[in-house]
Amino acid sequence: MAYSTPVDRLHLDRKRLRGALSGFSRVLKAHYDRSFWPMWWTEAVSVEEGRATEFSYYVGDTVAKRWREARAEG
């Protein structure tokens, strides 16, 4: 998903989302080796007017399933 998608859907500005992802990264690095990062990214042409490029983030099916299950548990 393009970076602009969660910005729009969660009604966050880019700085808040960047802060949330940064905090998530710090928690993972504190407890796990870098190889456990649950998503990967690519830089591509932006769909957002005024931006040349943006990052898109991806998770595999297993990680997506686990996140949905965790969210359902509340």
KEDONU-914506 format. One record per atom (N, C-alpha, C, O): atom name; x, z, y; residue in three letters. Coordinates in Angstrom, 2 decimals, m for minus. Example, Ala and Ser with C-alpha at 12.3 -4.5 7.8 and 13.67 -1.06 7.14 Angstrom:
<r atom="N" c1="13.19" c3="7.80" c2="m5.69" type="Ala"/>
<r atom="CA" c1="12.30" c3="7.80" c2="m4.50" type="Ala"/>
<r atom="C" c1="13.20" c3="7.80" c2="m3.30" type="Ala"/>
<r atom="O" c1="14.24" c3="8.46" c2="m3.32" type="Ala"/>
<r atom="N" c1="12.85" c3="7.08" c2="m2.25" type="Ser"/>
<r atom="CA" c1="13.67" c3="7.14" c2="m1.06" type="Ser"/>
<r atom="C" c1="12.90" c3="7.87" c2="0.03" type="Ser"/>
<r atom="O" c1="13.41" c3="8.04" c2="1.14" type="Ser"/>
% end
This chain:
<r atom="N" c1="0.85" c3="0.00" c2="m1.15" type="Met"/>
<r atom="CA" c1="0.00" c3="0.00" c2="0.00" type="Met"/>
<r atom="C" c1="0.90" c3="0.00" c2="1.22" type="Met"/>
<r atom="O" c1="1.94" c3="0.65" c2="1.24" type="Met"/>
<r atom="N" c1="0.50" c3="m0.71" c2="2.21" type="Ala"/>
<r atom="CA" c1="1.26" c3="m0.77" c2="3.45" type="Ala"/>
<r atom="C" c1="1.15" c3="0.56" c2="4.20" type="Ala"/>
<r atom="O" c1="0.14" c3="1.25" c2="4.11" type="Ala"/>
<r atom="N" c1="2.19" c3="0.91" c2="4.91" type="Tyr"/>
<r atom="CA" c1="2.24" c3="2.17" c2="5.66" type="Tyr"/>
<r atom="C" c1="1.03" c3="2.32" c2="6.57" type="Tyr"/>
<r atom="O" c1="0.53" c3="3.43" c2="6.76" type="Tyr"/>
<r atom="N" c1="0.57" c3="1.21" c2="7.15" type="Ser"/>
<r atom="CA" c1="m0.57" c3="1.27" c2="8.06" type="Ser"/>
<r atom="C" c1="m1.87" c3="1.65" c2="7.36" type="Ser"/>
<r atom="O" c1="m2.81" c3="2.12" c2="8.01" type="Ser"/>
<r atom="N" c1="m1.96" c3="1.45" c2="6.03" type="Thr"/>
<r atom="CA" c1="m3.19" c3="1.77" c2="5.31" type="Thr"/>
<r atom="C" c1="m3.48" c3="3.27" c2="5.31" type="Thr"/>
<r atom="O" c1="m4.58" c3="3.66" c2="5.72" type="Thr"/>
<r atom="N" c1="m2.56" c3="4.15" c2="4.87" type="Pro"/>
<r atom="CA" c1="m2.88" c3="5.58" c2="4.96" type="Pro"/>
<r atom="C" c1="m2.99" c3="6.07" c2="6.40" type="Pro"/>
<r atom="O" c1="m3.74" c3="7.01" c2="6.67" type="Pro"/>
<r atom="N" c1="m2.27" c3="5.47" c2="7.31" type="Val"/>
<r atom="CA" c1="m2.40" c3="5.84" c2="8.73" type="Val"/>
<r atom="C" c1="m3.84" c3="5.63" c2="9.16" type="Val"/>
<r atom="O" c1="m4.43" c3="6.50" c2="9.80" type="Val"/>
<r atom="N" c1="m4.41" c3="4.48" c2="8.81" type="Asp"/>
<r atom="CA" c1="m5.79" c3="4.17" c2="9.18" type="Asp"/>
<r atom="C" c1="m6.80" c3="5.01" c2="8.40" type="Asp"/>
<r atom="O" c1="m7.73" c3="5.56" c2="8.98" type="Asp"/>
<r atom="N" c1="m6.61" c3="5.10" c2="7.09" type="Arg"/>
<r atom="CA" c1="m7.60" c3="5.79" c2="6.25" type="Arg"/>
<r atom="C" c1="m7.61" c3="7.30" c2="6.46" type="Arg"/>
<r atom="O" c1="m8.67" c3="7.93" c2="6.36" type="Arg"/>
<r atom="N" c1="m6.45" c3="7.89" c2="6.74" type="Leu"/>
<r atom="CA" c1="m6.37" c3="9.34" c2="6.92" type="Leu"/>
<r atom="C" c1="m6.48" c3="9.76" c2="8.37" type="Leu"/>
<r atom="O" c1="m6.47" c3="10.94" c2="8.68" type="Leu"/>
<r atom="N" c1="m6.60" c3="8.78" c2="9.24" type="His"/>
<r atom="CA" c1="m6.70" c3="9.03" c2="10.68" type="His"/>
<r atom="C" c1="m5.53" c3="9.86" c2="11.18" type="His"/>
<r atom="O" c1="m5.69" c3="10.81" c2="11.95" type="His"/>
<r atom="N" c1="m4.33" c3="9.47" c2="10.72" type="Leu"/>
<r atom="CA" c1="m3.10" c3="10.12" c2="11.16" type="Leu"/>
<r atom="C" c1="m2.32" c3="9.15" c2="12.02" type="Leu"/>
<r atom="O" c1="m2.41" c3="7.93" c2="11.84" type="Leu"/>
<r atom="N" c1="m1.57" c3="9.68" c2="12.95" type="Asp"/>
<r atom="CA" c1="m0.65" c3="8.78" c2="13.64" type="Asp"/>
<r atom="C" c1="0.60" c3="8.63" c2="12.77" type="Asp"/>
<r atom="O" c1="0.82" c3="9.42" c2="11.86" type="Asp"/>
<r atom="N" c1="1.38" c3="7.64" c2="13.07" type="Arg"/>
<r atom="CA" c1="2.56" c3="7.33" c2="12.24" type="Arg"/>
<r atom="C" c1="3.53" c3="8.51" c2="12.16" type="Arg"/>
<r atom="O" c1="4.13" c3="8.73" c2="11.12" type="Arg"/>
<r atom="N" c1="3.69" c3="9.26" c2="13.24" type="Lys"/>
<r atom="CA" c1="4.63" c3="10.39" c2="13.24" type="Lys"/>
<r atom="C" c1="4.17" c3="11.49" c2="12.29" type="Lys"/>
<r atom="O" c1="4.99" c3="12.09" c2="11.61" type="Lys"/>
<r atom="N" c1="2.88" c3="11.75" c2="12.24" type="Arg"/>
<r atom="CA" c1="2.38" c3="12.79" c2="11.32" type="Arg"/>
<r atom="C" c1="2.55" c3="12.37" c2="9.87" type="Arg"/>
<r atom="O" c1="2.93" c3="13.18" c2="9.02" type="Arg"/>
<r atom="N" c1="2.27" c3="11.10" c2="9.58" type="Leu"/>
<r atom="CA" c1="2.45" c3="10.63" c2="8.21" type="Leu"/>
<r atom="C" c1="3.92" c3="10.66" c2="7.83" type="Leu"/>
<r atom="O" c1="4.26" c3="11.07" c2="6.72" type="Leu"/>
<r atom="N" c1="4.79" c3="10.24" c2="8.72" type="Arg"/>
<r atom="CA" c1="6.23" c3="10.29" c2="8.45" type="Arg"/>
<r atom="C" c1="6.66" c3="11.73" c2="8.20" type="Arg"/>
<r atom="O" c1="7.48" c3="11.98" c2="7.32" type="Arg"/>
<r atom="N" c1="6.12" c3="12.69" c2="8.96" type="Gly"/>
<r atom="CA" c1="6.44" c3="14.09" c2="8.75" type="Gly"/>
<r atom="C" c1="5.95" c3="14.59" c2="7.40" type="Gly"/>
<r atom="O" c1="6.65" c3="15.36" c2="6.73" type="Gly"/>
<r atom="N" c1="4.76" c3="14.16" c2="6.99" type="Ala"/>
<r atom="CA" c1="4.22" c3="14.57" c2="5.69" type="Ala"/>
<r atom="C" c1="5.08" c3="14.02" c2="4.55" type="Ala"/>
<r atom="O" c1="5.39" c3="14.74" c2="3.59" type="Ala"/>
<r atom="N" c1="5.47" c3="12.76" c2="4.65" type="Leu"/>
<r atom="CA" c1="6.33" c3="12.17" c2="3.61" type="Leu"/>
<r atom="C" c1="7.70" c3="12.83" c2="3.61" type="Leu"/>
<r atom="O" c1="8.31" c3="12.99" c2="2.55" type="Leu"/>
<r atom="N" c1="8.19" c3="13.19" c2="4.76" type="Ser"/>
<r atom="CA" c1="9.49" c3="13.87" c2="4.85" type="Ser"/>
<r atom="C" c1="9.42" c3="15.24" c2="4.18" type="Ser"/>
<r atom="O" c1="10.33" c3="15.61" c2="3.44" type="Ser"/>
<r atom="N" c1="8.36" c3="15.98" c2="4.44" type="Gly"/>
<r atom="CA" c1="8.18" c3="17.28" c2="3.80" type="Gly"/>
<r atom="C" c1="8.04" c3="17.15" c2="2.29" type="Gly"/>
<r atom="O" c1="8.60" c3="17.96" c2="1.55" type="Gly"/>
<r atom="N" c1="7.31" c3="16.15" c2="1.84" type="Phe"/>
<r atom="CA" c1="7.17" c3="15.88" c2="0.43" type="Phe"/>
<r atom="C" c1="8.54" c3="15.61" c2="m0.19" type="Phe"/>
<r atom="O" c1="8.85" c3="16.11" c2="m1.27" type="Phe"/>
<r atom="N" c1="9.34" c3="14.81" c2="0.50" type="Ser"/>
<r atom="CA" c1="10.70" c3="14.51" c2="0.02" type="Ser"/>
<r atom="C" c1="11.55" c3="15.77" c2="m0.10" type="Ser"/>
<r atom="O" c1="12.28" c3="15.94" c2="m1.08" type="Ser"/>
<r atom="N" c1="11.46" c3="16.65" c2="0.89" type="Arg"/>
<r atom="CA" c1="12.26" c3="17.88" c2="0.85" type="Arg"/>
<r atom="C" c1="11.87" c3="18.77" c2="m0.33" type="Arg"/>
<r atom="O" c1="12.74" c3="19.34" c2="m0.99" type="Arg"/>
<r atom="N" c1="10.58" c3="18.87" c2="m0.61" type="Val"/>
<r atom="CA" c1="10.12" c3="19.68" c2="m1.75" type="Val"/>
<r atom="C" c1="10.66" c3="19.09" c2="m3.06" type="Val"/>
<r atom="O" c1="11.17" c3="19.82" c2="m3.91" type="Val"/>
<r atom="N" c1="10.54" c3="17.79" c2="m3.21" type="Leu"/>
<r atom="CA" c1="11.03" c3="17.17" c2="m4.44" type="Leu"/>
<r atom="C" c1="12.53" c3="17.33" c2="m4.60" type="Leu"/>
<r atom="O" c1="13.01" c3="17.63" c2="m5.69" type="Leu"/>
<r atom="N" c1="13.28" c3="17.13" c2="m3.52" type="Lys"/>
<r atom="CA" c1="14.74" c3="17.26" c2="m3.60" type="Lys"/>
<r atom="C" c1="15.16" c3="18.68" c2="m3.91" type="Lys"/>
<r atom="O" c1="16.19" c3="18.90" c2="m4.55" type="Lys"/>
<r atom="N" c1="14.37" c3="19.66" c2="m3.46" type="Ala"/>
<r atom="CA" c1="14.71" c3="21.06" c2="m3.71" type="Ala"/>
<r atom="C" c1="14.51" c3="21.45" c2="m5.17" type="Ala"/>
<r atom="O" c1="15.15" c3="22.38" c2="m5.66" type="Ala"/>
<r atom="N" c1="13.64" c3="20.73" c2="m5.87" type="His"/>
<r atom="CA" c1="13.29" c3="21.12" c2="m7.23" type="His"/>
<r atom="C" c1="13.68" c3="20.11" c2="m8.30" type="His"/>
<r atom="O" c1="13.76" c3="20.46" c2="m9.48" type="His"/>
<r atom="N" c1="13.93" c3="18.86" c2="m7.90" type="Tyr"/>
<r atom="CA" c1="14.17" c3="17.81" c2="m8.89" type="Tyr"/>
<r atom="C" c1="15.33" c3="16.92" c2="m8.45" type="Tyr"/>
<r atom="O" c1="15.70" c3="16.87" c2="m7.28" type="Tyr"/>
<r atom="N" c1="15.87" c3="16.23" c2="m9.43" type="Asp"/>
<r atom="CA" c1="16.87" c3="15.20" c2="m9.17" type="Asp"/>
<r atom="C" c1="16.18" c3="14.01" c2="m8.50" type="Asp"/>
<r atom="O" c1="14.98" c3="13.80" c2="m8.67" type="Asp"/>
<r atom="N" c1="16.92" c3="13.26" c2="m7.74" type="Arg"/>
<r atom="CA" c1="16.38" c3="12.11" c2="m7.01" type="Arg"/>
<r atom="C" c1="15.67" c3="11.12" c2="m7.94" type="Arg"/>
<r atom="O" c1="14.76" c3="10.42" c2="m7.50" type="Arg"/>
<r atom="N" c1="16.05" c3="11.06" c2="m9.18" type="Ser"/>
<r atom="CA" c1="15.43" c3="10.11" c2="m10.11" type="Ser"/>
<r atom="C" c1="13.96" c3="10.41" c2="m10.36" type="Ser"/>
<r atom="O" c1="13.26" c3="9.56" c2="m10.93" type="Ser"/>
<r atom="N" c1="13.46" c3="11.58" c2="m9.96" type="Phe"/>
<r atom="CA" c1="12.07" c3="11.93" c2="m10.17" type="Phe"/>
<r atom="C" c1="11.16" c3="11.52" c2="m9.03" type="Phe"/>
<r atom="O" c1="9.97" c3="11.86" c2="m9.04" type="Phe"/>
<r atom="N" c1="11.68" c3="10.80" c2="m8.02" type="Trp"/>
<r atom="CA" c1="10.84" c3="10.39" c2="m6.90" type="Trp"/>
<r atom="C" c1="9.68" c3="9.56" c2="m7.45" type="Trp"/>
<r atom="O" c1="9.91" c3="8.57" c2="m8.14" type="Trp"/>
<r atom="N" c1="8.42" c3="9.95" c2="m7.17" type="Pro"/>
<r atom="CA" c1="7.27" c3="9.34" c2="m7.85" type="Pro"/>
<r atom="C" c1="6.80" c3="8.01" c2="m7.27" type="Pro"/>
<r atom="O" c1="5.83" c3="7.44" c2="m7.77" type="Pro"/>
<r atom="N" c1="7.45" c3="7.51" c2="m6.23" type="Met"/>
<r atom="CA" c1="7.03" c3="6.23" c2="m5.69" type="Met"/>
<r atom="C" c1="8.22" c3="5.45" c2="m5.19" type="Met"/>
<r atom="O" c1="9.28" c3="6.02" c2="m4.92" type="Met"/>
<r atom="N" c1="8.05" c3="4.17" c2="m5.07" type="Trp"/>
<r atom="CA" c1="9.11" c3="3.33" c2="m4.55" type="Trp"/>
<r atom="C" c1="8.54" c3="2.52" c2="m3.40" type="Trp"/>
<r atom="O" c1="7.32" c3="2.50" c2="m3.19" type="Trp"/>
<r atom="N" c1="9.40" c3="1.85" c2="m2.66" type="Trp"/>
<r atom="CA" c1="8.96" c3="1.15" c2="m1.46" type="Trp"/>
<r atom="C" c1="9.71" c3="m0.16" c2="m1.29" type="Trp"/>
<r atom="O" c1="10.80" c3="m0.37" c2="m1.83" type="Trp"/>
<r atom="N" c1="9.08" c3="m1.02" c2="m0.50" type="Thr"/>
<r atom="CA" c1="9.71" c3="m2.26" c2="m0.08" type="Thr"/>
<r atom="C" c1="9.38" c3="m2.49" c2="1.39" type="Thr"/>
<r atom="O" c1="8.36" c3="m1.99" c2="1.89" type="Thr"/>
<r atom="N" c1="10.22" c3="m3.22" c2="2.06" type="Glu"/>
<r atom="CA" c1="9.96" c3="m3.58" c2="3.45" type="Glu"/>
<r atom="C" c1="9.43" c3="m5.01" c2="3.46" type="Glu"/>
<r atom="O" c1="10.01" c3="m5.89" c2="2.82" type="Glu"/>
<r atom="N" c1="8.34" c3="m5.24" c2="4.19" type="Ala"/>
<r atom="CA" c1="7.72" c3="m6.56" c2="4.22" type="Ala"/>
<r atom="C" c1="7.20" c3="m6.85" c2="5.62" type="Ala"/>
<r atom="O" c1="7.22" c3="m5.98" c2="6.50" type="Ala"/>
<r atom="N" c1="6.75" c3="m8.04" c2="5.82" type="Val"/>
<r atom="CA" c1="6.16" c3="m8.43" c2="7.10" type="Val"/>
<r atom="C" c1="4.93" c3="m7.57" c2="7.34" type="Val"/>
<r atom="O" c1="4.12" c3="m7.38" c2="6.43" type="Val"/>
<r atom="N" c1="4.79" c3="m7.06" c2="8.54" type="Ser"/>
<r atom="CA" c1="3.69" c3="m6.17" c2="8.87" type="Ser"/>
<r atom="C" c1="2.39" c3="m6.93" c2="9.08" type="Ser"/>
<r atom="O" c1="2.38" c3="m8.05" c2="9.60" type="Ser"/>
<r atom="N" c1="1.29" c3="m6.32" c2="8.68" type="Val"/>
<r atom="CA" c1="m0.04" c3="m6.86" c2="8.96" type="Val"/>
<r atom="C" c1="m0.55" c3="m6.32" c2="10.30" type="Val"/>
<r atom="O" c1="m1.56" c3="m6.79" c2="10.82" type="Val"/>
<r atom="N" c1="0.15" c3="m5.36" c2="10.84" type="Glu"/>
<r atom="CA" c1="m0.26" c3="m4.71" c2="12.08" type="Glu"/>
<r atom="C" c1="0.32" c3="m5.47" c2="13.27" type="Glu"/>
<r atom="O" c1="1.52" c3="m5.74" c2="13.33" type="Glu"/>
<r atom="N" c1="m0.53" c3="m5.80" c2="14.21" type="Glu"/>
<r atom="CA" c1="m0.09" c3="m6.53" c2="15.39" type="Glu"/>
<r atom="C" c1="0.94" c3="m5.72" c2="16.17" type="Glu"/>
<r atom="O" c1="0.78" c3="m4.51" c2="16.36" type="Glu"/>
<r atom="N" c1="1.99" c3="m6.38" c2="16.62" type="Gly"/>
<r atom="CA" c1="3.02" c3="m5.71" c2="17.39" type="Gly"/>
<r atom="C" c1="4.15" c3="m5.13" c2="16.57" type="Gly"/>
<r atom="O" c1="5.10" c3="m4.59" c2="17.12" type="Gly"/>
<r atom="N" c1="4.06" c3="m5.22" c2="15.26" type="Arg"/>
<r atom="CA" c1="5.12" c3="m4.72" c2="14.38" type="Arg"/>
<r atom="C" c1="5.65" c3="m5.88" c2="13.55" type="Arg"/>
<r atom="O" c1="4.88" c3="m6.63" c2="12.95" type="Arg"/>
<r atom="N" c1="6.95" c3="m6.02" c2="13.52" type="Ala"/>
<r atom="CA" c1="7.55" c3="m7.11" c2="12.75" type="Ala"/>
<r atom="C" c1="7.50" c3="m6.82" c2="11.25" type="Ala"/>
<r atom="O" c1="7.12" c3="m7.69" c2="10.47" type="Ala"/>
<r atom="N" c1="7.90" c3="m5.60" c2="10.86" type="Thr"/>
<r atom="CA" c1="7.91" c3="m5.23" c2="9.45" type="Thr"/>
<r atom="C" c1="7.36" c3="m3.82" c2="9.29" type="Thr"/>
<r atom="O" c1="7.24" c3="m3.06" c2="10.26" type="Thr"/>
<r atom="N" c1="7.03" c3="m3.49" c2="8.08" type="Glu"/>
<r atom="CA" c1="6.64" c3="m2.13" c2="7.73" type="Glu"/>
<r atom="C" c1="6.93" c3="m1.92" c2="6.25" type="Glu"/>
<r atom="O" c1="7.12" c3="m2.88" c2="5.50" type="Glu"/>
<r atom="N" c1="6.97" c3="m0.67" c2="5.85" type="Phe"/>
<r atom="CA" c1="7.22" c3="m0.34" c2="4.45" type="Phe"/>
<r atom="C" c1="5.92" c3="m0.27" c2="3.69" type="Phe"/>
<r atom="O" c1="4.90" c3="0.19" c2="4.22" type="Phe"/>
<r atom="N" c1="5.94" c3="m0.72" c2="2.46" type="Ser"/>
<r atom="CA" c1="4.82" c3="m0.58" c2="1.54" type="Ser"/>
<r atom="C" c1="5.27" c3="0.33" c2="0.41" type="Ser"/>
<r atom="O" c1="6.39" c3="0.21" c2="m0.08" type="Ser"/>
<r atom="N" c1="4.40" c3="1.24" c2="0.00" type="Tyr"/>
<r atom="CA" c1="4.72" c3="2.23" c2="m1.02" type="Tyr"/>
<r atom="C" c1="3.92" c3="1.94" c2="m2.28" type="Tyr"/>
<r atom="O" c1="2.77" c3="1.50" c2="m2.21" type="Tyr"/>
<r atom="N" c1="4.53" c3="2.20" c2="m3.43" type="Tyr"/>
<r atom="CA" c1="3.92" c3="1.92" c2="m4.72" type="Tyr"/>
<r atom="C" c1="4.12" c3="3.11" c2="m5.65" type="Tyr"/>
<r atom="O" c1="5.13" c3="3.81" c2="m5.59" type="Tyr"/>
<r atom="N" c1="3.13" c3="3.31" c2="m6.52" type="Val"/>
<r atom="CA" c1="3.28" c3="4.27" c2="m7.62" type="Val"/>
<r atom="C" c1="2.85" c3="3.56" c2="m8.89" type="Val"/>
<r atom="O" c1="2.03" c3="2.64" c2="m8.85" type="Val"/>
<r atom="N" c1="3.39" c3="3.99" c2="m10.00" type="Gly"/>
<r atom="CA" c1="3.00" c3="3.43" c2="m11.29" type="Gly"/>
<r atom="C" c1="1.66" c3="3.99" c2="m11.74" type="Gly"/>
<r atom="O" c1="1.14" c3="4.94" c2="m11.16" type="Gly"/>
<r atom="N" c1="1.12" c3="3.40" c2="m12.78" type="Asp"/>
<r atom="CA" c1="m0.19" c3="3.81" c2="m13.30" type="Asp"/>
<r atom="C" c1="m0.22" c3="5.27" c2="m13.74" type="Asp"/>
<r atom="O" c1="m1.21" c3="5.96" c2="m13.49" type="Asp"/>
<r atom="N" c1="0.84" c3="5.74" c2="m14.38" type="Thr"/>
<r atom="CA" c1="0.87" c3="7.12" c2="m14.86" type="Thr"/>
<r atom="C" c1="0.84" c3="8.11" c2="m13.70" type="Thr"/>
<r atom="O" c1="0.10" c3="9.09" c2="m13.74" type="Thr"/>
<r atom="N" c1="1.64" c3="7.86" c2="m12.68" type="Val"/>
<r atom="CA" c1="1.68" c3="8.75" c2="m11.51" type="Val"/>
<r atom="C" c1="0.34" c3="8.72" c2="m10.78" type="Val"/>
<r atom="O" c1="m0.17" c3="9.76" c2="m10.38" type="Val"/>
<r atom="N" c1="m0.24" c3="7.54" c2="m10.62" type="Ala"/>
<r atom="CA" c1="m1.54" c3="7.44" c2="m9.95" type="Ala"/>
<r atom="C" c1="m2.60" c3="8.22" c2="m10.71" type="Ala"/>
<r atom="O" c1="m3.42" c3="8.92" c2="m10.10" type="Ala"/>
<r atom="N" c1="m2.59" c3="8.10" c2="m12.03" type="Lys"/>
<r atom="CA" c1="m3.56" c3="8.84" c2="m12.86" type="Lys"/>
<r atom="C" c1="m3.39" c3="10.35" c2="m12.69" type="Lys"/>
<r atom="O" c1="m4.37" c3="11.08" c2="m12.54" type="Lys"/>
<r atom="N" c1="m2.15" c3="10.82" c2="m12.71" type="Arg"/>
<r atom="CA" c1="m1.90" c3="12.26" c2="m12.56" type="Arg"/>
<r atom="C" c1="m2.32" c3="12.76" c2="m11.19" type="Arg"/>
<r atom="O" c1="m2.87" c3="13.86" c2="m11.08" type="Arg"/>
<r atom="N" c1="m2.07" c3="11.98" c2="m10.13" type="Trp"/>
<r atom="CA" c1="m2.50" c3="12.39" c2="m8.78" type="Trp"/>
<r atom="C" c1="m4.01" c3="12.45" c2="m8.68" type="Trp"/>
<r atom="O" c1="m4.56" c3="13.36" c2="m8.06" type="Trp"/>
<r atom="N" c1="m4.70" c3="11.47" c2="m9.30" type="Arg"/>
<r atom="CA" c1="m6.17" c3="11.50" c2="m9.28" type="Arg"/>
<r atom="C" c1="m6.69" c3="12.73" c2="m10.03" type="Arg"/>
<r atom="O" c1="m7.62" c3="13.38" c2="m9.57" type="Arg"/>
<r atom="N" c1="m6.09" c3="13.05" c2="m11.17" type="Glu"/>
<r atom="CA" c1="m6.50" c3="14.22" c2="m11.94" type="Glu"/>
<r atom="C" c1="m6.26" c3="15.51" c2="m11.14" type="Glu"/>
<r atom="O" c1="m7.11" c3="16.40" c2="m11.12" type="Glu"/>
<r atom="N" c1="m5.11" c3="15.61" c2="m10.50" type="Ala"/>
<r atom="CA" c1="m4.82" c3="16.81" c2="m9.71" type="Ala"/>
<r atom="C" c1="m5.78" c3="16.95" c2="m8.55" type="Ala"/>
<r atom="O" c1="m6.22" c3="18.05" c2="m8.24" type="Ala"/>
<r atom="N" c1="m6.12" c3="15.84" c2="m7.91" type="Arg"/>
<r atom="CA" c1="m7.05" c3="15.88" c2="m6.80" type="Arg"/>
<r atom="C" c1="m8.45" c3="16.28" c2="m7.27" type="Arg"/>
<r atom="O" c1="m9.15" c3="17.01" c2="m6.57" type="Arg"/>
<r atom="N" c1="m8.86" c3="15.81" c2="m8.46" type="Ala"/>
<r atom="CA" c1="m10.17" c3="16.15" c2="m9.01" type="Ala"/>
<r atom="C" c1="m10.28" c3="17.63" c2="m9.34" type="Ala"/>
<r atom="O" c1="m11.36" c3="18.21" c2="m9.27" type="Ala"/>
<r atom="N" c1="m9.15" c3="18.25" c2="m9.72" type="Glu"/>
<r atom="CA" c1="m9.13" c3="19.67" c2="m10.04" type="Glu"/>
<r atom="C" c1="m9.25" c3="20.53" c2="m8.80" type="Glu"/>
<r atom="O" c1="m9.60" c3="21.71" c2="m8.88" type="Glu"/>
<r atom="N" c1="m8.96" c3="19.95" c2="m7.65" type="Gly"/>
<r atom="CA" c1="m9.10" c3="20.63" c2="m6.37" type="Gly"/>
<r atom="C" c1="m8.02" c3="21.57" c2="m6.11" type="Gly"/>
<r atom="O" c1="m8.01" c3="22.22" c2="m5.07" type="Gly"/>
% end
